[in-house]
Amino acid sequence: HALREAVVGNDGYIAARALEAQAMSAIEVAESARRPQLSANATAGGLREGDPVSETTTGLAGGVNFSQLVFDGGENAGAITEAQASALAARAEREQRGNDIALEAASAWVDLWSVQERLSWLNSKTGAMDAVMDQIDRMASNGMLDRAALDAARRQILDIDLERSNLENTLADAKVRFSRYFR
């Protein structure tokens, strides 16, 4: 449901739907040339002739025209076919845009969840790391452990800290992408 709402509420999808509706209405416009055409006109007025005491002649005129296309050499059929093809292309474009938006939104959702889980796992696994490093420092200072082992442990901790920093940056990016689709 949330994914559907993300697609339907997306500005690009709304624009694609409007273009499709416009293309669909063009079919009706093209087909209207085959229908009978009716036009009407009316005129009313008066005429005064001669000196000011002469009579005024009034009149009313009207006309109605009815026409029906008999043969146009296929021009109208071509216009209808072109309008239908444009409408089909607009529908395909809307569907493609909807699928692309759905894919991007789902990807943003999965990325956010995945990064949150990885960061949570990393934090849970490295929670006791400081206490262990204190023990390694004491053992190295007492001569019970080689300094090379201490340096190797510190490099691994730096690697873990770098990974945590990268994950936090990725999480910030994932949140921005997520909020773009799911407000």
Backbone as CSV, one residue per row, in Angstrom:
resi,resn,N_x,N_y,N_z,CA_x,CA_y,CA_z,C_x,C_y,C_z
1,HIS,0.830,-1.189,0.000,0.000,0.000,0.000,0.880,1.261,0.000
2,ALA,1.889,1.299,0.828,2.772,2.471,0.896,3.530,2.648,-0.417
3,LEU,3.932,1.553,-1.025,4.650,1.633,-2.295,3.739,2.193,-3.391
4,ARG,2.506,1.734,-3.406,1.525,2.236,-4.383,1.312,3.734,-4.185
5,GLU,1.179,4.157,-2.957,0.989,5.578,-2.663,2.211,6.395,-3.078
6,ALA,3.396,5.812,-2.914,4.620,6.506,-3.326,4.630,6.727,-4.834
7,VAL,4.150,5.744,-5.576,4.117,5.871,-7.035,3.036,6.861,-7.460
8,VAL,1.828,6.682,-6.941,0.696,7.507,-7.357,0.899,8.973,-6.974
9,GLY,1.574,9.224,-5.870,1.802,10.592,-5.430,3.029,11.253,-6.027
10,ASN,3.792,10.534,-6.823,5.009,11.073,-7.407,4.675,12.056,-8.531
11,ASP,5.360,13.194,-8.552,5.092,14.227,-9.555,5.311,13.731,-10.981
12,GLY,6.332,12.942,-11.181,6.598,12.400,-12.516,5.485,11.492,-12.988
13,TYR,4.941,10.693,-12.084,3.839,9.797,-12.449,2.566,10.592,-12.724
14,ILE,2.324,11.619,-11.922,1.137,12.462,-12.140,1.215,13.121,-13.515
15,ALA,2.401,13.596,-13.881,2.585,14.203,-15.201,2.376,13.179,-16.308
16,ALA,2.866,11.972,-16.122,2.690,10.924,-17.136,1.214,10.569,-17.298
17,ARG,0.467,10.545,-16.185,-0.987,10.283,-16.275,-1.692,11.393,-17.036
18,ALA,-1.289,12.642,-16.810,-1.910,13.768,-17.515,-1.613,13.696,-19.018
19,LEU,-0.387,13.333,-19.378,-0.042,13.189,-20.796,-0.830,12.049,-21.435
20,GLU,-1.043,10.977,-20.691,-1.843,9.868,-21.217,-3.284,10.311,-21.432
21,ALA,-3.865,11.033,-20.471,-5.247,11.513,-20.619,-5.364,12.450,-21.820
22,GLN,-4.376,13.297,-22.021,-4.381,14.197,-23.169,-4.344,13.396,-24.470
23,ALA,-3.504,12.383,-24.529,-3.399,11.560,-25.733,-4.687,10.784,-25.981
24,MET,-5.329,10.319,-24.917,-6.592,9.595,-25.079,-7.686,10.521,-25.619
25,SER,-7.704,11.765,-25.163,-8.725,12.698,-25.651,-8.486,13.064,-27.114
26,ALA,-7.266,12.976,-27.576,-6.966,13.259,-28.978,-7.629,12.237,-29.903
27,ILE,-7.885,11.038,-29.401,-8.591,10.031,-30.205,-10.011,10.504,-30.488
28,GLU,-10.689,11.009,-29.461,-12.053,11.518,-29.635,-12.082,12.676,-30.625
29,VAL,-11.089,13.552,-30.528,-11.024,14.689,-31.449,-10.871,14.190,-32.881
30,ALA,-9.987,13.223,-33.082,-9.771,12.694,-34.439,-11.016,11.977,-34.953
31,GLU,-11.714,11.253,-34.092,-12.919,10.527,-34.517,-14.089,11.467,-34.789
32,SER,-14.060,12.653,-34.232,-15.188,13.573,-34.411,-15.352,14.017,-35.863
33,ALA,-14.303,13.948,-36.664,-14.405,14.339,-38.071,-15.322,13.404,-38.848
34,ARG,-15.550,12.206,-38.382,-16.431,11.243,-39.051,-17.904,11.457,-38.714
35,ARG,-18.158,12.202,-37.680,-19.543,12.420,-37.245,-20.176,13.546,-38.058
36,PRO,-21.502,13.529,-38.161,-22.174,14.621,-38.873,-21.890,15.957,-38.188
37,GLN,-21.730,16.983,-38.999,-21.448,18.320,-38.499,-22.683,19.190,-38.722
38,LEU,-23.040,19.945,-37.714,-24.197,20.810,-37.790,-23.762,22.204,-37.367
39,SER,-24.117,23.200,-38.163,-23.818,24.574,-37.788,-25.058,25.417,-38.070
40,ALA,-25.242,26.464,-37.321,-26.403,27.336,-37.482,-25.952,28.776,-37.326
41,ASN,-26.734,29.669,-37.971,-26.490,31.094,-37.799,-27.818,31.825,-37.871
42,ALA,-27.864,32.976,-37.265,-29.083,33.785,-37.275,-28.687,35.240,-37.353
43,THR,-29.547,36.024,-38.002,-29.330,37.458,-38.115,-30.657,38.161,-37.876
44,ALA,-30.635,39.207,-37.100,-31.830,40.024,-36.866,-31.425,41.464,-37.060
45,GLY,-32.351,42.277,-37.514,-32.004,43.679,-37.693,-33.165,44.488,-38.242
46,GLY,-32.900,45.750,-38.434,-33.939,46.650,-38.963,-33.339,47.568,-39.986
47,LEU,-34.224,48.153,-40.807,-33.786,49.036,-41.874,-34.733,50.229,-41.897
48,ARG,-34.216,51.393,-41.892,-35.022,52.616,-41.952,-34.617,53.370,-43.206
49,GLU,-35.584,53.687,-44.028,-35.298,54.359,-45.297,-36.033,55.690,-45.372
50,GLY,-35.467,56.597,-46.099,-36.138,57.862,-46.405,-36.047,58.859,-45.281
51,ASP,-37.101,59.724,-45.214,-37.084,60.776,-44.216,-37.439,60.212,-42.855
52,PRO,-37.350,61.013,-41.813,-37.547,60.490,-40.461,-38.937,59.932,-40.192
53,VAL,-39.949,60.208,-40.969,-41.296,59.697,-40.687,-41.608,58.435,-41.444
54,SER,-40.696,57.972,-42.243,-40.995,56.769,-42.993,-40.962,55.548,-42.084
55,GLU,-41.506,54.522,-42.575,-41.607,53.294,-41.778,-40.263,52.553,-41.710
56,THR,-40.095,51.810,-40.602,-38.909,50.987,-40.433,-39.262,49.571,-40.830
57,THR,-38.397,48.963,-41.602,-38.616,47.582,-42.003,-37.711,46.714,-41.144
58,THR,-38.298,45.726,-40.522,-37.508,44.810,-39.705,-37.501,43.455,-40.359
59,GLY,-36.470,42.653,-39.974,-36.387,41.341,-40.571,-35.569,40.393,-39.729
60,LEU,-35.720,39.178,-40.051,-35.006,38.114,-39.342,-34.583,37.096,-40.378
61,ALA,-33.324,36.641,-40.285,-32.835,35.639,-41.232,-32.084,34.575,-40.461
62,GLY,-32.113,33.407,-40.919,-31.401,32.322,-40.257,-30.997,31.270,-41.266
63,GLY,-30.069,30.436,-40.838,-29.630,29.374,-41.712,-29.070,28.209,-40.909
64,VAL,-29.260,27.026,-41.420,-28.742,25.816,-40.789,-28.005,25.030,-41.856
65,ASN,-26.796,24.581,-41.493,-26.004,23.756,-42.415,-25.755,22.403,-41.761
66,PHE,-25.913,21.377,-42.537,-25.657,20.016,-42.080,-24.705,19.397,-43.085
67,SER,-23.609,18.814,-42.574,-22.662,18.200,-43.496,-22.193,16.860,-42.939
68,GLN,-21.852,15.991,-43.837,-21.348,14.674,-43.469,-20.197,14.350,-44.399
69,LEU,-19.056,13.937,-43.792,-17.890,13.563,-44.571,-18.192,12.277,-45.327
70,VAL,-17.973,12.299,-46.609,-18.219,11.122,-47.429,-16.904,10.410,-47.741
71,PHE,-15.916,11.151,-48.181,-14.649,10.538,-48.547,-13.546,11.577,-48.366
72,ASP,-12.463,11.164,-47.710,-11.347,12.084,-47.513,-10.008,11.465,-47.917
73,GLY,-10.053,10.369,-48.598,-8.825,9.736,-49.070,-8.030,9.058,-47.964
74,GLY,-8.658,8.779,-46.825,-7.986,8.092,-45.724,-7.325,9.016,-44.721
75,GLU,-7.476,10.332,-44.929,-6.834,11.279,-44.018,-7.352,11.129,-42.596
76,ASN,-8.673,10.990,-42.454,-9.253,10.875,-41.118,-8.870,9.554,-40.451
77,ALA,-8.862,8.488,-41.222,-8.458,7.189,-40.662,-7.002,7.244,-40.204
78,GLY,-6.163,7.928,-40.957,-4.767,8.095,-40.555,-4.634,8.912,-39.281
79,ALA,-5.452,9.958,-39.166,-5.404,10.798,-37.960,-5.865,10.013,-36.732
80,ILE,-6.876,9.181,-36.917,-7.368,8.359,-35.802,-6.305,7.340,-35.399
81,THR,-5.695,6.695,-36.362,-4.653,5.710,-36.080,-3.460,6.371,-35.388
82,GLU,-3.097,7.562,-35.846,-1.994,8.282,-35.216,-2.327,8.644,-33.771
83,ALA,-3.556,9.080,-33.527,-3.979,9.422,-32.164,-3.978,8.182,-31.271
84,GLN,-4.440,7.054,-31.816,-4.428,5.811,-31.039,-3.004,5.369,-30.716
85,ALA,-2.114,5.495,-31.689,-0.716,5.114,-31.458,-0.087,6.023,-30.399
86,SER,-0.380,7.311,-30.461,0.139,8.241,-29.454,-0.400,7.912,-28.066
87,ALA,-1.678,7.538,-28.012,-2.282,7.177,-26.730,-1.650,5.907,-26.162
88,LEU,-1.390,4.929,-27.025,-0.734,3.700,-26.565,0.681,3.987,-26.083
89,ALA,1.381,4.850,-26.793,2.745,5.214,-26.379,2.713,5.953,-25.044
90,ALA,1.727,6.833,-24.859,1.608,7.564,-23.589,1.278,6.614,-22.448
91,ARG,0.433,5.627,-22.712,0.104,4.636,-21.674,1.341,3.818,-21.313
92,ALA,2.087,3.393,-22.321,3.311,2.623,-22.052,4.319,3.464,-21.273
93,GLU,4.432,4.739,-21.611,5.345,5.634,-20.899,4.921,5.791,-19.441
94,ARG,3.609,5.943,-19.211,3.108,6.062,-17.837,3.399,4.796,-17.043
95,GLU,3.140,3.651,-17.654,3.399,2.388,-16.963,4.882,2.202,-16.675
96,GLN,5.725,2.555,-17.642,7.165,2.443,-17.446,7.633,3.376,-16.340
97,ARG,7.114,4.600,-16.350,7.492,5.558,-15.308,7.026,5.053,-13.950
98,GLY,5.820,4.499,-13.888,5.327,3.945,-12.625,6.201,2.807,-12.127
99,ASN,6.615,1.932,-13.030,7.497,0.822,-12.646,8.855,1.324,-12.177
100,ASP,9.395,2.317,-12.872,10.688,2.877,-12.466,10.596,3.516,-11.083
101,ILE,9.533,4.253,-10.849,9.351,4.902,-9.547,9.173,3.851,-8.460
102,ALA,8.387,2.810,-8.752,8.187,1.738,-7.771,9.513,1.051,-7.444
103,LEU,10.322,0.817,-8.462,11.631,0.189,-8.240,12.529,1.081,-7.387
104,GLU,12.567,2.372,-7.709,13.395,3.299,-6.938,12.913,3.409,-5.495
105,ALA,11.597,3.471,-5.316,11.039,3.586,-3.966,11.310,2.312,-3.166
106,ALA,11.109,1.156,-3.775,11.377,-0.105,-3.079,12.858,-0.233,-2.756
107,SER,13.700,0.188,-3.670,15.139,0.151,-3.431,15.520,1.063,-2.263
108,ALA,14.919,2.240,-2.204,15.189,3.153,-1.093,14.754,2.530,0.233
109,TRP,13.603,1.868,0.208,13.090,1.215,1.415,14.036,0.101,1.867
110,VAL,14.424,-0.765,0.944,15.305,-1.892,1.266,16.682,-1.392,1.713
111,ASP,17.197,-0.373,1.033,18.501,0.171,1.419,18.470,0.731,2.831
112,LEU,17.426,1.465,3.162,17.311,2.025,4.507,17.276,0.909,5.542
113,TRP,16.438,-0.086,5.300,16.328,-1.203,6.251,17.662,-1.934,6.368
114,SER,18.280,-2.218,5.235,19.533,-2.973,5.227,20.640,-2.242,5.976
115,VAL,20.789,-0.954,5.725,21.854,-0.191,6.379,21.586,-0.083,7.879
116,GLN,20.325,0.122,8.253,19.993,0.176,9.680,20.340,-1.144,10.372
117,GLU,20.032,-2.237,9.717,20.329,-3.550,10.298,21.835,-3.795,10.382
118,ARG,22.562,-3.434,9.343,24.021,-3.629,9.361,24.669,-2.782,10.447
119,LEU,24.219,-1.547,10.583,24.766,-0.661,11.616,24.422,-1.169,13.011
120,SER,23.214,-1.650,13.171,22.800,-2.206,14.460,23.632,-3.450,14.803
121,TRP,23.843,-4.307,13.826,24.638,-5.523,14.042,26.074,-5.149,14.400
122,LEU,26.650,-4.191,13.663,28.019,-3.763,13.930,28.135,-3.182,15.341
123,ASN,27.172,-2.366,15.727,27.207,-1.781,17.072,27.068,-2.852,18.158
124,SER,26.213,-3.838,17.904,26.040,-4.890,18.922,27.289,-5.775,19.037
125,LYS,27.971,-6.003,17.936,29.152,-6.864,17.957,30.382,-6.152,18.506
126,THR,30.406,-4.839,18.416,31.591,-4.105,18.865,31.353,-3.364,20.176
127,GLY,30.243,-3.659,20.839,29.913,-2.971,22.085,30.933,-3.179,23.181
128,ALA,31.488,-4.361,23.301,32.458,-4.658,24.373,33.892,-4.450,23.920
129,MET,34.086,-3.851,22.769,35.417,-3.696,22.201,36.319,-2.812,23.066
130,ASP,35.780,-1.762,23.647,36.599,-0.871,24.479,37.179,-1.596,25.687
131,ALA,36.369,-2.433,26.310,36.859,-3.181,27.475,37.975,-4.144,27.068
132,VAL,37.830,-4.783,25.940,38.850,-5.718,25.446,40.134,-4.950,25.110
133,MET,40.009,-3.778,24.516,41.194,-2.969,24.180,41.923,-2.538,25.446
134,ASP,41.190,-2.211,26.496,41.836,-1.868,27.768,42.649,-3.056,28.294
135,GLN,42.082,-4.258,28.182,42.798,-5.457,28.633,44.042,-5.689,27.776
136,ILE,43.917,-5.500,26.471,45.069,-5.695,25.575,46.153,-4.664,25.900
137,ASP,45.769,-3.416,26.174,46.737,-2.367,26.553,47.494,-2.768,27.824
138,ARG,46.769,-3.254,28.837,47.416,-3.669,30.102,48.360,-4.834,29.867
139,MET,47.906,-5.799,29.060,48.756,-6.958,28.795,50.017,-6.534,28.036
140,ALA,49.892,-5.604,27.094,51.051,-5.147,26.334,51.985,-4.338,27.228
141,SER,51.433,-3.526,28.121,52.289,-2.725,29.007,52.990,-3.600,30.049
142,ASN,52.423,-4.745,30.414,53.042,-5.674,31.359,53.996,-6.640,30.661
143,GLY,54.054,-6.558,29.331,54.952,-7.445,28.607,54.339,-8.791,28.309
144,MET,53.074,-8.986,28.605,52.423,-10.277,28.363,51.999,-10.430,26.898
145,LEU,52.000,-9.336,26.156,51.545,-9.363,24.770,52.482,-8.491,23.937
146,ASP,52.765,-8.935,22.763,53.656,-8.214,21.861,52.976,-6.919,21.387
147,ARG,53.760,-5.872,21.242,53.237,-4.583,20.770,52.677,-4.698,19.349
148,ALA,53.186,-5.580,18.553,52.682,-5.773,17.187,51.230,-6.242,17.221
149,ALA,50.900,-7.090,18.189,49.520,-7.551,18.330,48.614,-6.388,18.735
150,LEU,49.118,-5.520,19.616,48.355,-4.340,20.023,48.114,-3.424,18.829
151,ASP,49.151,-3.201,18.011,48.994,-2.354,16.823,48.015,-2.965,15.823
152,ALA,48.065,-4.282,15.670,47.128,-4.964,14.765,45.695,-4.810,15.264
153,ALA,45.482,-4.926,16.567,44.149,-4.767,17.146,43.650,-3.330,16.943
154,ARG,44.536,-2.375,17.111,44.139,-0.975,16.914,43.789,-0.704,15.445
155,ARG,44.528,-1.293,14.511,44.202,-1.133,13.084,42.830,-1.725,12.784
156,GLN,42.524,-2.874,13.382,41.212,-3.483,13.162,40.099,-2.607,13.743
157,ILE,40.372,-2.008,14.889,39.376,-1.110,15.483,39.182,0.118,14.586
158,LEU,40.262,0.626,14.031,40.131,1.751,13.102,39.332,1.352,11.862
159,ASP,39.577,0.128,11.372,38.797,-0.370,10.230,37.312,-0.450,10.578
160,ILE,37.031,-0.940,11.792,35.633,-1.043,12.234,35.021,0.346,12.380
161,ASP,35.771,1.290,12.935,35.278,2.660,13.064,35.030,3.301,11.693
162,LEU,35.912,3.021,10.737,35.728,3.528,9.383,34.471,2.925,8.757
163,GLU,34.286,1.632,8.946,33.082,0.968,8.433,31.832,1.569,9.064
164,ARG,31.870,1.819,10.359,30.728,2.434,11.058,30.449,3.820,10.474
165,SER,31.501,4.608,10.263,31.347,5.945,9.686,30.747,5.871,8.283
166,ASN,31.225,4.931,7.469,30.665,4.742,6.121,29.199,4.346,6.187
167,LEU,28.872,3.448,7.104,27.480,3.025,7.250,26.592,4.176,7.712
168,GLU,27.091,5.018,8.599,26.309,6.164,9.058,26.062,7.149,7.914
169,ASN,27.063,7.352,7.068,26.877,8.211,5.891,25.888,7.599,4.909
170,THR,26.006,6.305,4.708,25.078,5.606,3.827,23.665,5.659,4.394
171,LEU,23.551,5.547,5.711,22.242,5.629,6.363,21.617,7.003,6.141
172,ALA,22.394,8.053,6.256,21.875,9.406,6.027,21.364,9.543,4.592
173,ASP,22.126,9.020,3.630,21.692,9.049,2.234,20.422,8.229,2.031
174,ALA,20.359,7.053,2.651,19.183,6.192,2.521,17.947,6.860,3.118
175,LYS,18.115,7.581,4.203,16.978,8.290,4.809,16.453,9.376,3.879
176,VAL,17.365,10.078,3.215,16.945,11.120,2.279,16.174,10.501,1.118
177,ARG,16.704,9.429,0.546,16.018,8.747,-0.560,14.668,8.204,-0.119
178,PHE,14.613,7.634,1.089,13.370,7.081,1.620,12.327,8.191,1.785
179,SER,12.735,9.311,2.373,11.770,10.388,2.616,11.294,11.021,1.313
180,ARG,12.084,10.924,0.272,11.679,11.440,-1.034,10.443,10.712,-1.564
181,TYR,10.348,9.437,-1.287,9.227,8.643,-1.796,8.115,8.433,-0.758
182,PHE,8.495,8.345,0.500,7.505,7.986,1.520,7.211,9.119,2.488
183,ARG,7.603,10.303,2.169,7.319,11.513,2.937,7.177,11.231,4.408
